[in-house]
């Protein structure tokens, strides 16, 4: 067995052993960061949506909150929160049902696209 192969074998073996030892603790090592990121996202989402409530759902008046919201929340969270908010606005009658094609476009300050039927 040559030295290069032995070095590669030892590095793979070491990585495998360390992974096996640390795997059960991975949740504890990473959960704190994920929790704080989610908490920050939920806080900025709440402040942005409260601003929209105060300003009759006009995102142009909530630019600071919108920037924080897009910075702190992943696109998946943003899409989910925007769709849930839009469904709630439709349910309460504050907007017409299916009045725009993409709920997220409303909160990003883009012009709403009419729903094609």
N, C-alpha and C positions, 0 to 999 in steps of 0.2 A: 504494500500500500504506500503510495507516495505521500509526501508531506502536504501537498495542496489538497488532496482528497481528505486527508485526516483533519486538516484545519476546517474544511467545509463541514465535515461530519460533526465535529465538536461544536461548531457554532449552531448548527441545526439542532443538535442534541440539547445544548444549553438553552436555546430558545424554547424548545418543547418542554423541558423541565420547568423553566420559569413560568411559562404559560400555564402549565398544569398546577403549579403552586399558587399562582396569583389569581387564576380564574374565579374561584369562589368569592374572592374579595373585590372583584372588579366593580360590582355594584356600589360598594361602599366608597371606592376610590373616585368614582365619577358622578355619583348621584348629587352631591352637593352643588357642583357646577351646573348640572342640568336643572336642578330645582331653582337655583337663583335666576337662571336665564328665563325659565317659565314664569317665575314670579314677576320679573321685570316686564316681560311681555304682557302679562295679564294686567299689570298696573298701568302701562302706557295705553293698552287697549281701552281700559275703563276711562282714562282721562280723555282720550280722543273721542270716544262715543258720547261722553258727557258734554264735551264741547260741541259735538254735532247736535245734540239735543237742545242745547242752549241757542244754537245758531240756525235752527230750522233746517238741519241736515245739509248745510252749505259747507263743503269741505274747504272752500277758499278762505273762510274765516278761522280755520283751525290748522294753519300751516305748521306751526311749531309742534303741535300734538301729532299731526300726521307724519312729520319727519321722524319723530321719536317712535311712533308706531311702526313705520316701515323699517327703521333701523333695528329695533329691539325684537321684532317678531319675524319668524321665518315666513316665507311666502305661503307655505301650507297652512300655518296658523292664520295668516291674514285672510286667505281665501275662505277658510272655514268661518271665522268671525264675521267677515263681511256678508257672507251668504246667510248666516243665522240672523244677523241684524236686519238684513233686507226682508227676510221672511217674516220677522216680527213686525216690521213697518207695514208690510202688505197685510198681515193679519189684523193689525189695529186700524187699517184704513188710511194711514198717513201717506201712502203712495199707491198708485194703481197696480193691480196685480200684473205681473210680467211686463212692467213698463220699460225695463231695459233688458238687454241681452245678457250682460255680465254685471253682477252686483259689485264686483271688485272695482270696475271702472269708475263707478260713482265715487268711491272713497279715494281713488287716486287722482281725482280732479279732472278726469277725462270726460269728454262729452258723452252723454249716454246714447247708446245705440238703441233705436226702437226694436222691439221684438218682432220678427217676421213670422207670420203665420202661414 
